[in-house]
């Protein structure tokens, strides 16, 4: 990388990738270094082939390698100077208050429901933009993984590209276990069940992104375990073996147990019933992250308690 750190939004740029950036996804590479670029724009220039790696087209999931040469097309934000992100003070405080753990390598937080992890799709900022704005000296802040906007709970942010790379390595193996709590429709039969069903992303004409079980999709595994059975719904624990978009939501729905409050893959009648019981959002919470290796110092076990709004829903059924 050039010594300037961030790419300037002027003409065409050719950037040589150093070891520090090896393993990073190209979409995150662009978002972090072309400040003020909407996420939708990044995916558009990737789709059109305007971004090239070693003179070839690549998709947003491409992971950079040491020695790659990245061609970045010209871009100048229309209303915002590079690096400028306007984050309301209330949102900044909410995010800072949600931090569970922080050291020189990473930040672990209990992301509130309703808060996006990054800007885009009409949102000017998310968790990562707010953290960057509040920590200008930390120039390498990157999301380690993502949570849906309505999902609450444990979220990791790396402070160094080397930390990001090690965490991604842990996630691809058995070094990082993610556990979720979810409330689903119906009576759960048996205690534990592994759903092994490949998932494929699709984009509708409206631009909405949907995921479905498809033999041509990517391998995906979720293990579900019964926590509490209620009269017409069940509280489950889900352990992710892989980390696909909307994986838990689609897998749960595919076996006849859609998640309460899921307006994309759920059951409308069940959602109305749960809304009458006080549920006003998706009942999906990232309860814990357990590091089972020494890949990242300081990361052993991070947990986030079930939010009060979800506890109240459960209290009404007991």
Secondary structure, DSSP 8 states (H G I E B T S, - for coil): --TT-S--SSS-EEEE--GGGTT-BHHHHHHHHSTT--HHHHHHHHHTT-SEETTEE--TT-B--TT-EEEE-----SSS-TT-----HHHHHHHHHTEEEE-SSEEEEEE-TT--SS-BTTBS--HHHHHHHH-TT-TT-EESS---TT-EEEEEEESSHHHHHHHHHHHHTTSEEEEEEEEEES---SSEEEEE--EEEEE-TTS-EEEEE-TTSB--EEEEEEEEE-SSEEEEEEEESS--TTHHHHHHHHTT--BTT-TTTS-HHHHHHHHHTT--S--EEEEEEEE-SSSSTT-SEEE----HHHHHHHHTT-
